[in-house]
Amino acid sequence: MVSQADRAPAARQVLQVLDYLGSRQGPVSASGVATALGIPRSSLYQLLAVMTEQGYVLHLPDERKYGLGPKAYQLSLAYTRQDPLARIARPMVEQLVDELKENCAFALRSGREVFYIASERARFRPSTAAQEGVRLPLHLTASGRAILAHMPQSQVDALYPSADQFEQLTEDGTIRTPKALRAELERTRERGYGFEENAVLEDRATVACVVKDHLGVAIGALNTTYFAPRMSPEHLQTIVRALQQGARQVSLRLGADPALFA
């Protein structure tokens, strides 16, 4: 009896490629994929070309390897954000708002964007751009910078190969080149949290701490946005400590290794 998969061999091969790439620890060569799956190289290169064009596969030409692309990552996040992650993150966001009296949110990465799946406005605080369902450029937001700082540099370089990818929302955006991004991510790692001021909204600043999953992958960040001119250094440190503790708790709920936050 002919199965449904046998009636659509190309579709079956596409799913096999995605499954295989998802099972690897990092990008792999096309020859390795062809050998593992038994797909002729000519057919595989055609599949990879289409999948790369559509964003489901990412080609790293310098390494001559292929990995999962942002669209594949977005699909995985689409599954989690529909319920479990929001349920885990929302109580922490609400707790942080009660504790800090500032607007807080939880954001996930999708390609070169962050999107917000949980947000809470503090009493007497103006609304911010970090609203549920909103997407913002990854490199401009504190959450995006916190996430990028914990990604392999090769992945960051693949996302931002040239200055063309650096969209700006205000006149104060300082990250406009891959070199500037690398410098900011180094500062982020040294600080231990992501930070932006005036890059998304004038007179607003945001700090964010990364959240990791059970594989140790940086999938999102908890963040707090505040009115920059009135923030004291002492209260900023209070915010950072609260976000770090909150991000650790959410990460542990997702199965992250406690040693990652030691």
C-alpha positions in Angstrom: 0.0 0.0 0.0 1.3 3.4 -1.0 1.6 5.8 2.0 0.8 9.5 1.8 4.5 10.3 2.2 5.3 8.2 -0.9 2.9 10.3 -2.9 4.8 13.5 -2.0 8.5 12.5 -2.0 9.8 16.1 -2.1 7.7 17.0 0.9 9.0 14.0 2.8 12.6 14.9 1.9 12.2 18.5 3.1 10.9 17.2 6.5 13.8 14.8 6.7 16.3 17.6 6.1 14.7 19.7 8.8 14.6 16.8 11.2 18.2 16.0 10.5 19.4 19.6 10.9 17.5 20.0 14.1 19.1 16.9 15.6 22.7 18.2 15.0 24.7 20.3 17.5 25.6 22.8 14.8 25.6 23.4 11.1 26.6 20.5 8.8 27.9 20.1 5.3 25.6 19.2 2.4 27.5 16.0 1.7 27.0 15.0 5.3 23.2 15.5 5.0 23.1 13.6 1.7 25.0 10.7 3.1 22.9 10.5 6.3 19.6 10.7 4.5 20.4 8.9 1.3 19.3 11.8 -0.9 21.2 12.3 -4.2 23.4 15.4 -3.9 21.8 17.1 -7.0 18.4 16.7 -5.4 19.6 17.8 -2.0 21.2 21.0 -3.4 17.9 21.9 -5.0 16.0 21.4 -1.8 18.6 23.4 0.2 18.4 26.2 -2.2 14.6 26.5 -1.9 14.7 26.1 1.9 17.4 28.7 2.2 15.5 31.1 0.0 12.4 30.7 2.2 14.4 31.1 5.4 14.0 27.6 6.8 17.7 26.8 6.2 20.7 29.1 6.8 23.7 28.7 4.5 27.1 29.6 6.0 29.2 30.0 2.8 32.6 30.5 4.6 32.1 27.2 6.4 30.3 25.5 3.5 27.7 24.3 6.0 24.0 24.5 6.5 21.9 24.9 9.7 18.3 25.7 10.7 17.2 29.1 9.5 15.1 31.8 11.3 11.8 30.5 9.8 12.4 27.0 11.3 13.2 28.7 14.7 10.1 30.8 14.4 8.0 27.6 13.9 9.4 26.1 17.1 8.7 29.3 19.0 5.2 29.5 17.5 4.5 26.2 19.2 5.8 27.2 22.6 4.4 30.8 22.6 0.9 29.6 22.0 0.6 28.6 25.6 3.4 27.1 27.8 6.0 29.9 27.6 3.5 32.6 28.2 2.1 30.8 31.2 5.5 30.4 32.6 6.7 34.0 31.9 3.6 36.0 32.7 3.6 35.4 36.5 7.2 36.5 36.7 6.5 39.6 34.6 3.6 40.5 37.0 5.9 39.9 40.0 8.6 42.2 38.7 6.1 45.0 38.0 4.8 44.7 41.6 8.4 44.7 42.9 9.9 47.4 40.7 6.9 49.6 39.9 8.1 49.8 36.3 6.8 48.3 33.0 8.1 44.8 32.4 7.9 42.3 29.6 9.1 39.0 28.2 10.3 38.7 24.7 11.4 35.9 22.3 13.7 36.0 19.3 12.4 35.5 15.8 15.0 35.9 13.1 16.3 39.5 13.4 13.3 40.6 15.6 12.1 40.2 19.1 8.4 39.7 19.8 6.7 40.2 23.1 4.5 37.4 24.5 3.9 38.8 28.0 3.9 42.4 29.1 2.5 44.4 32.1 2.2 48.1 32.6 3.0 49.5 36.0 0.6 52.0 37.7 1.2 55.6 36.7 3.8 54.6 34.1 3.3 55.5 30.4 3.0 52.7 27.9 6.0 51.5 26.0 6.7 49.8 22.7 7.0 46.4 24.5 3.4 45.4 24.1 2.2 41.8 23.5 2.3 40.9 19.9 4.7 43.8 19.0 7.9 43.0 17.0 11.0 45.1 17.2 14.5 44.9 15.6 16.7 42.6 17.5 19.8 44.7 17.5 18.0 47.8 18.9 16.3 46.3 22.0 17.9 45.4 25.3 16.2 42.0 25.1 17.7 41.4 21.6 21.1 42.4 22.7 20.9 40.1 25.7 19.9 37.2 23.5 22.5 38.0 20.8 25.3 38.2 23.4 24.7 34.5 24.3 24.6 33.3 20.7 27.6 31.9 18.8 29.3 34.6 16.9 28.9 32.7 13.7 25.2 32.9 14.0 25.2 36.6 14.8 27.4 37.2 11.8 25.0 35.2 9.6 22.1 37.3 10.8 24.0 40.6 10.3 26.4 40.2 7.4 26.4 43.9 6.4 25.1 47.3 7.3 21.9 46.7 5.3 20.4 44.7 8.2 20.6 47.5 10.8 17.2 49.2 10.8 16.9 52.3 13.0 13.8 53.6 14.8 15.3 56.9 16.3 18.1 59.3 15.5 20.0 57.9 18.5 20.6 54.4 17.2 24.3 53.7 17.6 24.5 50.2 16.2 24.6 50.5 12.4 27.4 48.1 11.4 28.5 44.5 12.3 31.6 46.0 14.0 29.4 48.2 16.3 27.2 45.3 17.1 30.1 43.1 18.1 31.4 45.8 20.4 28.0 46.2 22.0 27.6 42.5 22.6 31.0 42.4 24.2 29.9 45.2 26.6 26.6 43.2 27.2 28.5 40.1 28.2 30.8 42.2 30.6 27.8 43.9 32.2 25.7 40.7 32.4 22.6 42.3 30.9 21.3 44.0 27.8 20.8 47.7 27.7 19.5 50.4 25.3 18.7 54.0 25.7 16.8 56.1 23.2 17.2 53.4 20.5 13.5 52.5 20.5 11.7 55.5 22.1 13.1 58.9 23.1 13.9 59.3 26.8 13.2 55.6 27.4 15.8 53.0 28.5 15.5 49.3 28.8 17.5 46.6 30.6 17.1 42.9 30.0 18.4 39.6 31.2 18.6 36.5 29.1 16.4 33.4 29.5 17.7 30.0 28.5 16.0 26.7 27.8 16.8 23.1 28.7 19.5 23.0 26.0 21.2 26.2 27.3 20.0 28.1 24.2 19.2 31.8 24.7 15.5 31.9 23.6 14.3 35.2 25.2 14.7 37.8 27.8 12.9 39.5 30.7 13.1 43.3 30.5 12.2 46.5 32.3 11.6 49.8 30.5 11.8 53.1 32.4 12.0 56.9 32.0 15.7 57.4 31.6 16.2 60.9 32.9 14.8 60.1 36.4 16.6 56.7 37.0 19.2 56.7 39.7 22.2 54.3 39.5 21.1 52.7 42.8 17.6 51.8 41.5 19.0 50.7 38.2 21.1 48.1 40.1 18.0 47.0 42.0 16.3 46.5 38.6 19.2 44.5 37.2 19.3 42.2 40.3 15.6 41.6 40.1 15.7 40.8 36.4 18.7 38.4 36.8 16.8 36.5 39.5 13.6 36.4 37.5 15.4 35.3 34.4 17.1 32.5 36.4 13.8 31.3 37.8 12.1 31.3 34.3 15.1 29.4 32.9 15.0 26.8 35.6 11.3 26.3 34.9 12.3 25.6 31.3 14.8 23.0 32.4 18.0 25.0 32.2 21.0 23.8 34.1 21.4 25.8 37.3 25.2 25.9 36.7 24.5 28.4 33.8 23.5 31.0 36.4 26.1 30.2 39.1 
